[in-house]
Amino acid sequence: MRPSVRLRPIVSSLVVSAVLVVAVAWTTARSAEPAGSGEGAGTGAPVRALVGGRLLDGFGGPPIQDSVVLIEGDRITAVGRQGEIAVPAGAEVISTEGMDVLPGLWDAHVHLMIVGHSDYAHWDATYPDRLRDEIMPAAAEQLLMAGVTSARDLGAPLDDILAVRDAINAGTLPGPTLYVSGPFIQHAPYPGTEAFRWGVDGADDARAKVRRLAEAGVDLIKLIDQDQMTMDEVNAVVDEAHRNDLPVVAHAHRAEEIRRGIAAGVDCFEHTGLGTAPEYPKDVYDLIKGRANSLYWTPTVAPLLLYEETRDNPERLDDPRWKVGLPDDVVADVEQSLVHWDRLGYYQIIPQRSPTVARKFQQLRDSGVVLLIGTDSGVPGVFHSDSTWRELDAWVERFGVAPMDAIRAATYWPATQMGVIDQVGTISEGKKADIIAVRGDVLRHIDRLSDVDLVIKNGERVK
């Protein structure tokens, strides 16, 4: 049967969010009462207080000026204004004066197994034995330092990505909380990619592959090239995933991928897709609109806009933040692969594609689907250290999305899509303390997120 939590219709999540807003208001009013000692509720967990900043709590309402956020252990215990919230004696006070305070960001489409190298064939042949202990941990730390406290990793060798996810969850590796798909599911893996791309041969094999992933403990299923599969195979992948309470994300590069994905009940599509086509065909657009109440979409537009920017200003490639944690030989290899940015095969069609992105992005907005911030981070020239803020900036500055809406697409909505909005995604009482702060006004200058000043994950200050 279909799962009832992770894949509930978006309309239902709106009702839930309304209830949460009421609950937050009630709890905030109560929290104005004397808060007691620095031990909070008496658990003995350390108490921290973020004091003075402007709070954008993720619900989309007016920002809270001169805010106070109390954290006990890994949980938020009170949210309000100075003068309304008593800071317990003995609490660690962290000033956020002059800063905007936000929920930790999500990136809904990353690949920790790659870090910007331009030659996939070379990378896949050279580094498989170094992914778990060197490449993935470095990528995870870079994301966290950029303010990303949660991420969906959509394609990696199964054992490696599960090991890294579990080490992060155990606190032995720094990084965002990961929701991982493991290998792609597709008709046939490309040569040399069998470790992270699993082919299917018939509906029974499709179900068996999904069950194997579910039993291993993945958080979602990634489906690609579904237009090259039989419809029985596509249906089997989606149905078996849903039987195991796993959402399915799917590529939207070609029109038939979208048609088949919608027919099968895919939960979230990735990329704007359709190459140089000026817009989605009418029948595809009508299908998208028909699923608007239960469909999410991760457009990943920033990589399509990055080519000309980096070609014309390669100084971006000298930013030391994308090198953090990577061995020197890996850094040198990536740098060498990007010497002739204008010759990269990955980007040759981009000058023809990029002018069509605005129209397709607008169609998705108009259709009523919920859009998520995701970046394809790790693909050629797209670094984990700067990919997420660039996606937010593109939405706001190039496509006219209101900054608050863009921020919610990187906080509230990804948490809702993954069924964890009761745990993260907003700054509110009872939720995990995943919080960032940045100096300046992100509602006027979204690119302030390029340099996050404060990162708190699970109640611990990591930056």
Buried (B, 14 or more C-beta within 10 A) or exposed (E): EEBEEBBBEBEEBEEEBEEBBEEBEEBBEEBBEEBEEBBBBEEEBBBBBBBBBBBBBBBBEEBBEBBBBBBBBBBBBBBBBEEBBBBBEEBEEBEBEBBBBBBBBBBBBBBBBBBBBBBBEEBBEEBBEBBBEBBBBBBBBBBBBBBBBBBBBBBBBBEBBBBBBBBBEEEEBBBBBBBBBBBBBBBBBBEEBBBBBBBBEEBEBBBBBBBBBBEEEBBBBBBBBBBBBBEEBBBBBBBBBBBBBBBBBBBBBBBEBBBBBBBBBBBBBBBBBBEEBEEBEEEBBEBBBEBBBBBBBBBBBBBBBBBBEBBEEBEBBEEEBBBBBBEEEBBEBBBEBBEEBEEBEBBEEBEEBBEBBBBBBEBBBEBBBBBBBBBBBBBBBBBBBBBBBBBBBBBBBBBEBEBBBBBBBBBBBBBBBBBBBBBBBBBBBEBBBBBBBBBBBBBEBBBBBBBBBBBBBBBBBBB
